[in-house]
Amino acid sequence: MMSPLKSGWYRLPGLLRYALQRLGMGAVLCVGVTFVSFALTQVVPGDPVTANLGERAAADPEIVALYRERYGLDKPLPAQYARYLTRLLQGDLGISQQTHRPVATDLATYMSATLELAIVAMVLAMAAGMALGIVAAVWRDGWPDQVIRVVSLAGVSVPTFWLALVCLYLFFFKFNLSPGVGRLGPGTPAPEALTGLYTLDAALRGQWGLLREALSYIALPALVLATYTTGIVTRFTRAAMLDSLGHDYVRAARAKGLPAHTVILRHALRPALAAIITVSGMAFGRMLAGAVLVESVYSWPGLGLYAYRSALTLDLQAIMGVSLIIAVIYILVNLAVDILYAVIDPRIRY
Amino acid sequence: MTETTLPSHRAGRRLRPVWMQPLGLIGAAILIALALVAVLAPLIAPYDPLTQEARRLMPPSAEHWFGTDQLGRDVFSRVLHGARLSLPYALQLVVLAGLLGTVLGAIAGYFGGWVDGLIMRMADLVLAFPDIILAMAVVAALGPGLFNAVLAVVIVSWPIYARVARSMILSLRNEPFVLSRRLLGASSARTLWSEVRPNITGPLVVLVALEYGHAVLILSGLSFLGLGAQPPAAEWGAMVSEGAKYFDKWWMSVFPGLAILLVVMAANFLGDTLRDVIDPRSKRHLS
C-alpha cells in the first residue's frame, strides 16, 4: 500500500516532479554551503574576540566575557551553528570590518554589477562558442577545425587577470578605443534603478546616450571574461555536433536534398543544444570565479571586487558572505539549467 | 597460482603513441624545456632575480631582454626563476588533490552505501562553490602564502578526481578479473591496489595533465590577488600584479603573463592529446 502522500507525489506531472526533486536537492545543497562557510570561520587562526574588540578592550576579562555571551561564543559549536543559521535566515551576514556596513547591505549593492557583467559575458561566450563549435564540427579535421582547436585551447589557457591588463593597456592606453575602467564615466549619474543592470535600465528608460556609454564601459571586461567560457562552449559544441551529425536522420535529411544550413541548424543543432546548455550552466560558475579577477583589474564595482578587497584585509565575514551568495546563485543557475534540460530533451525523466 | 591464470588485465590496452600528434608533442616539448629552465635557472639567468642590477623601470634592451622592474631587478631573470615556483607548486597541487580525490573516490565507489553518499555529497558541496572564491575564503582563513594557497586549492579541487575515480571503480568493480581476485581471497585493499589501480591510472594521469594548467592558472591568480606568493618572490602572478601598478611599463606584466600562458597552453595541448588517445569514446582517432 502506498501512503496517500506518496501516491499523490507520483500523480504529479513528470516534469513538475523532476523540478521539485531538483529544487529539494538545491535546498539541501544550500544548507550544506552554510555549513562549509560556518566551518571555515571556525578554523581562523586568532581569536575573533581580539579581532573585533581591539587590543584594549580584549585585555579586560569582563568585556571579553560579555562579548562572548552576546555573540554566543561561549556556547558549544552546534549551538553556535544554529545561531549562525538563524541569523542567516534573518538576512544577517555580520558586519564587514572593511566597510563597517552589514555584509548583506554590501552584497545587495555590489551584486547587480556582477550579474550584469556575467550575463553580458555569458551571452557573448554562448554566441561565439556555438558559432565556432558548429564551424569546427562541420569542417571537421579541416583547417578551420585545427585553427579553432588551437584558438579555443588558447582561450582556456590564458590567465584572465593578465588578459584583462593587456587589453586595458592596448584598447584604453594605446589605441583609446575603450573609455577605461568602471561602469560609467566619472561624472555620469547611474540610471534610476529598476533592475540594477545599467544597460537594461538605460534602455528601459529610453536614455540612449547613457545606454551607449554603459555599453562602451562593459564591452572590454565582458569580452575578457567571456574568453575562457567561449573556449569551453566551443569545444563542447563541437563534440555535441559531431555526435549528432553522425546520426542516420541527419544523413536522411541530407539525402532528401535539404540545404546544408537547414540540416545543420535544425536537425543537428537541436539535439546538441541540451548538452551545450548543461555545460554552459557549469561554465557559469567558473565565470563568476573569473569575475573576481576581471573586476579587480577594471575596478568594476561588483562582488568580485568586494571579495578581493575583503580577502586582502582578511575580512572573513565579508568574504564568507560573497562565497555564500555566489554559491547560491550558482546552485540556482544549475537548477534552472537542469529544468531547462528536461524541457528541451523530453527523454530526461527521473 | 600465478598471475597468468587470471583473466587478462585490461591495463594491457594502454596509451597509443602520443608522438603521432603534433599538438601533444609541442606541449610535451615546451613542458620539458620549462622544467629544464626551472632546474637550471640559477645557471642560465643572467642576473640575480632578487637584487637591483640596473636602473629602475628600463624598457627591454640588449642587456635586459625583458627590461627592469620598479626595483631595478632584471625581469628576464625573474621570469626564468618564476618557473621554480609555479611549476613545482602546481605539480604539488595536482598530485595532492589527485591522491586525495582518487582515494576518496575509490573508497566511495568500492564500498558504496552510506560511505559513498557521504563522500560524494561532500564533493557536490565543494563543487557548488566557484573554485577561486572558495580558495580565497580558505586563504583568508589560513593566512596568505604560496603553500596555504596550494592547500586551499587542494581543498577545492579534489572532487573532480573523486568523481572520475568513483565512476571508473563502479564500472570495474564487477569485472571478472576483479571478482576472481576477490574469490581467491585477496583483501579489498589488495584488490584495489593490484587489480583496480592499474586500470584507472591512465585516465587519472590524463586528468592530472588537464588539471595542471588550471592549477597554474588558479595559483598565479591567487598570487595576483595578493593571497599566494608574497613579494619579493619571483612568482609570475605576483609579478603581473606588481606590473599592474606601473601601468605604462608594459614589460613588467606582459612577460610573466606570457610565461603563464605558455605553461598552461603546453599542459592543455598535452592533456587534450592524451585524452583523445586514451578515451575510447573520443572519435578523433577513429577517423
Chai-1 contact restraints between the chains, C-beta under 6 A:
chainA,res_idxA,chainB,res_idxB,connection_type,confidence,min_distance_angstrom,max_distance_angstrom,comment,restraint_id
A,L29,B,A128,contact,1.0,0.0,6.0,A-B,restraint_1
A,G32,B,L125,contact,1.0,0.0,6.0,A-B,restraint_2
A,V33,B,A128,contact,1.0,0.0,6.0,A-B,restraint_3
A,V36,B,L125,contact,1.0,0.0,6.0,A-B,restraint_4
A,L40,B,A137,contact,1.0,0.0,6.0,A-B,restraint_5
A,L40,B,A141,contact,1.0,0.0,6.0,A-B,restraint_6
A,V43,B,A141,contact,1.0,0.0,6.0,A-B,restraint_7
A,V44,B,A141,contact,1.0,0.0,6.0,A-B,restraint_8
A,L153,B,N268,contact,1.0,0.0,6.0,A-B,restraint_9
A,S157,B,G213,contact,1.0,0.0,6.0,A-B,restraint_10
A,S157,B,L261,contact,1.0,0.0,6.0,A-B,restraint_11
A,S157,B,V264,contact,1.0,0.0,6.0,A-B,restraint_12
A,S157,B,M265,contact,1.0,0.0,6.0,A-B,restraint_13
A,S157,B,N268,contact,1.0,0.0,6.0,A-B,restraint_14
A,V158,B,L261,contact,1.0,0.0,6.0,A-B,restraint_15
A,P159,B,L217,contact,1.0,0.0,6.0,A-B,restraint_16
A,P159,B,G257,contact,1.0,0.0,6.0,A-B,restraint_17
A,P159,B,I260,contact,1.0,0.0,6.0,A-B,restraint_18
A,F161,B,F224,contact,1.0,0.0,6.0,A-B,restraint_19
A,W162,B,V240,contact,1.0,0.0,6.0,A-B,restraint_20
A,W162,B,G257,contact,1.0,0.0,6.0,A-B,restraint_21
A,L165,B,A244,contact,1.0,0.0,6.0,A-B,restraint_22
A,L165,B,S253,contact,1.0,0.0,6.0,A-B,restraint_23
A,Y169,B,W250,contact,1.0,0.0,6.0,A-B,restraint_24
A,G285,B,P130,contact,1.0,0.0,6.0,A-B,restraint_25
A,L288,B,P130,contact,1.0,0.0,6.0,A-B,restraint_26
A,A289,B,P130,contact,1.0,0.0,6.0,A-B,restraint_27
A,A289,B,D131,contact,1.0,0.0,6.0,A-B,restraint_28
A,A289,B,I132,contact,1.0,0.0,6.0,A-B,restraint_29
A,A289,B,I133,contact,1.0,0.0,6.0,A-B,restraint_30
A,V292,B,I132,contact,1.0,0.0,6.0,A-B,restraint_31
A,L293,B,G221,contact,1.0,0.0,6.0,A-B,restraint_32
A,Y308,B,L225,contact,1.0,0.0,6.0,A-B,restraint_33
A,A311,B,M136,contact,1.0,0.0,6.0,A-B,restraint_34
A,A311,B,A140,contact,1.0,0.0,6.0,A-B,restraint_35
A,A311,B,L227,contact,1.0,0.0,6.0,A-B,restraint_36
A,L312,B,G226,contact,1.0,0.0,6.0,A-B,restraint_37
A,L314,B,A140,contact,1.0,0.0,6.0,A-B,restraint_38
A,L316,B,A140,contact,1.0,0.0,6.0,A-B,restraint_39
A,I319,B,A137,contact,1.0,0.0,6.0,A-B,restraint_40
A,I319,B,A140,contact,1.0,0.0,6.0,A-B,restraint_41
A,S323,B,F129,contact,1.0,0.0,6.0,A-B,restraint_42
A,S323,B,I133,contact,1.0,0.0,6.0,A-B,restraint_43
A,S323,B,L134,contact,1.0,0.0,6.0,A-B,restraint_44
A,S323,B,A137,contact,1.0,0.0,6.0,A-B,restraint_45
A,I326,B,P130,contact,1.0,0.0,6.0,A-B,restraint_46
A,I326,B,I133,contact,1.0,0.0,6.0,A-B,restraint_47
A,A327,B,A128,contact,1.0,0.0,6.0,A-B,restraint_48
A,A327,B,F129,contact,1.0,0.0,6.0,A-B,restraint_49
A,I331,B,A128,contact,1.0,0.0,6.0,A-B,restraint_50
